[in-house]
Amino acid sequence: MFATVGADRSLRMFDLRFLEHSTILYETPDNSSLLRLVWNKLDSNFIATFVVDSNRTIVVDIRMPSIACIELSGHSGDVIVLRGPLIHHIIYVQPLKINKH
């Protein structure tokens, strides 16, 4: 499996055995291009990407395509790279634990 992002505003995943088909995991709601992606090394179900000229980082769960499972937008400037050991902890999304009484 490999994934790509680009000016077509989509995050696509390909299976190397069937390159003629791809799965669109996410498309930006506006006409913004996506730039770069990173797979989560702790859980390969999560991919992070970001919109060009934006402070938004989008995390997608490949088991639930078409929607962002989380969007990080608290940066003061544009995101230009996703790297470093902490990014894998940031994009690791755990289900909420709800205490029922």
Secondary structure, DSSP 8 states (H G I E B T S, - for coil): -EEEE-TTSEEEEE-TT-TT-EEEEEE-SSS--EEEEEE-SS-TTEEEEEETTSS-EEEEETTSTTS-SEEE---SS------SHHHHHHT----------
